[in-house]
């Protein structure tokens, strides 16, 4: 059965947002959350790990969380919203969450490449995350999650590590597939062909 979570100290549902530690700002996600939180009229309690992204106007904002702090935040959260980092996603699922994932987009300056997009889309297609690539998709997921939190929980068996091992293996396979595809896409031969000699008698390459 999904893990049962106690309500927050003030009775409000708790939402954890984690953007990771990448040096690129993730303003898009933080802005979406800030506007959504205003619309909830303070009825939701936030913890926002915002990394290198400015989040001065958001309650519960903290740049970084240590490992133990992140574990505690995930254990106490009703919903988890995060970037497309494999480690964060695995931790969320280990705590019984179906994470709401907004992957970083390199075309917006949010990462160096598109691996989070590819990874999150594969996991979304497999039903392992709730993928949100637009503000409306994120709002719909948050609204649904607050109405029926069971939709964003996964089965966790605290007495057995087999489920965790299977999840790690499945995610690892997806990562390996994506790495192999990226390597093939960007492959260049180690040698450069020689051309005919130029007018100065030297070969051009």
C-alpha positions in Angstrom: 0.0 0.0 0.0 1.2 3.6 -0.6 2.8 5.1 2.5 0.4 7.1 4.6 1.6 10.6 5.4 0.7 12.6 8.4 -0.8 16.1 7.7 1.5 19.1 8.2 1.6 20.8 11.6 -0.9 23.4 10.4 -3.1 20.9 8.4 -2.0 22.2 5.0 -0.7 19.8 2.3 3.0 19.8 1.8 4.7 20.2 -1.6 8.4 19.7 -2.1 10.0 21.3 -5.1 13.6 20.3 -5.9 15.5 21.8 -8.9 18.8 20.1 -8.1 22.3 21.5 -7.9 23.1 22.3 -11.5 24.7 25.7 -11.9 22.2 26.7 -14.6 19.1 28.6 -13.3 15.7 27.1 -13.6 13.6 30.3 -13.5 10.8 28.8 -15.6 9.9 26.2 -13.0 10.3 28.5 -10.0 8.2 31.2 -11.7 5.4 28.7 -12.5 5.4 27.5 -8.8 5.4 31.1 -7.5 2.3 32.0 -9.6 0.6 28.8 -8.6 1.2 29.3 -5.0 -0.3 32.8 -5.1 -3.4 31.3 -6.6 -3.7 28.8 -3.8 -4.0 31.7 -1.4 -1.5 30.1 1.0 -3.4 26.9 1.4 -0.3 24.8 0.5 2.9 24.6 2.4 6.0 24.7 0.3 9.6 23.6 0.6 11.5 24.8 -2.5 15.1 23.7 -3.0 16.0 26.3 -5.7 19.7 25.8 -6.2 21.2 28.6 -8.3 17.8 30.0 -9.2 16.4 33.1 -7.5 13.4 32.4 -5.3 13.2 35.3 -2.9 9.4 35.6 -3.1 8.7 32.0 -2.4 8.0 30.8 1.1 10.0 27.8 2.3 12.8 28.6 -0.2 16.2 27.1 0.6 19.2 27.0 -1.9 20.3 23.5 -1.1 19.3 20.5 1.1 21.7 18.0 2.6 21.1 14.3 2.0 19.4 13.8 5.4 17.3 17.0 5.0 16.2 16.0 1.5 15.2 12.5 2.8 13.1 14.1 5.6 11.5 16.6 3.2 10.5 13.8 0.8 9.2 11.6 3.6 6.9 14.4 4.8 5.8 15.7 1.5 2.4 15.0 -0.1 3.6 15.8 -3.6 7.1 16.1 -5.0 7.9 18.3 -8.0 11.4 18.1 -9.4 13.7 18.5 -12.4 14.6 15.6 -14.6 17.7 14.4 -12.6 17.8 10.6 -12.3 18.9 10.7 -8.6 16.2 13.0 -7.5 13.5 11.0 -9.3 14.7 7.7 -7.8 14.8 9.2 -4.3 11.2 10.5 -4.8 10.0 7.1 -5.9 11.8 5.4 -3.1 9.8 7.5 -0.7 6.5 6.4 -2.3 6.0 9.4 -4.7 5.2 9.4 -8.3 7.2 12.6 -9.0 5.9 15.4 -11.0 8.8 16.1 -13.3 9.6 19.3 -15.2 12.8 18.5 -17.2 15.4 21.2 -17.8 15.4 22.5 -21.4 18.8 23.4 -22.9 17.2 25.7 -25.5 16.2 27.9 -22.6 19.6 27.9 -21.0 18.5 25.5 -18.2 21.2 22.8 -19.0 24.1 22.0 -21.2 22.2 19.3 -23.2 18.9 17.6 -23.7 19.5 14.5 -21.5 16.9 15.5 -19.0 14.2 15.9 -21.7 15.0 12.6 -23.2 15.2 10.8 -19.9 12.0 12.3 -18.5 10.1 11.5 -21.7 11.1 7.9 -21.5 10.1 7.7 -17.9 6.8 9.4 -18.6 6.0 7.0 -21.4 6.8 4.1 -19.0 4.5 5.6 -16.3 7.3 6.1 -13.8 6.9 9.9 -13.5 4.2 12.5 -14.2 5.8 14.4 -17.0 5.0 18.1 -17.3 6.6 20.2 -20.1 4.2 23.1 -19.9 2.8 25.4 -17.2 -0.7 24.1 -17.8 0.4 20.4 -17.4 2.1 21.3 -14.1 -1.0 23.1 -12.9 -3.2 20.2 -13.9 -0.9 17.7 -12.1 -0.8 19.8 -8.9 -4.5 20.3 -8.9 -5.1 16.6 -9.4 -2.6 15.7 -6.8 -4.1 17.9 -4.1 -7.6 16.5 -4.8 -6.5 12.8 -4.9 -3.0 12.3 -3.6 -3.2 8.6 -4.2 -2.7 9.3 -7.9 0.8 10.4 -7.2 1.9 7.7 -4.9 3.7 4.4 -5.7 3.8 1.2 -3.8 6.8 0.9 -1.4 7.6 -2.2 0.5 9.8 -1.2 3.4 10.6 -4.9 4.2 12.0 -5.7 0.7 14.7 -4.1 -1.4 13.6 -6.0 -4.5 11.3 -3.3 -5.7 13.9 -0.6 -5.3 16.5 -2.8 -7.1 14.1 -3.3 -10.0 13.4 0.5 -10.2 17.1 1.3 -10.1 17.8 -1.3 -12.8 15.0 0.0 -15.0 16.1 3.6 -14.7 19.7 2.5 -15.2 18.7 0.8 -18.5 17.0 3.9 -19.7 20.1 6.0 -18.9 22.4 3.6 -20.6 20.1 3.6 -23.7 20.1 7.4 -23.8 23.9 7.6 -23.3 24.5 5.1 -26.1 22.1 7.0 -28.4 23.8 10.3 -27.6 27.3 8.8 -28.3 26.1 7.4 -31.6 24.5 10.7 -32.6 27.6 12.8 -31.8 30.2 10.2 -33.0 33.0 11.5 -35.1 35.8 9.4 -36.5 39.1 9.7 -34.7 41.0 10.3 -38.0 40.7 13.1 -40.4 41.1 12.3 -44.2 44.0 13.6 -46.1 43.3 15.6 -49.3 45.4 16.2 -52.3 48.6 18.3 -51.9 48.1 22.0 -52.3 50.1 24.4 -54.4 52.8 24.7 -51.7 53.3 20.9 -51.9 51.8 20.3 -48.4 48.8 18.1 -47.9 45.6 19.9 -46.8 43.3 18.4 -44.3 
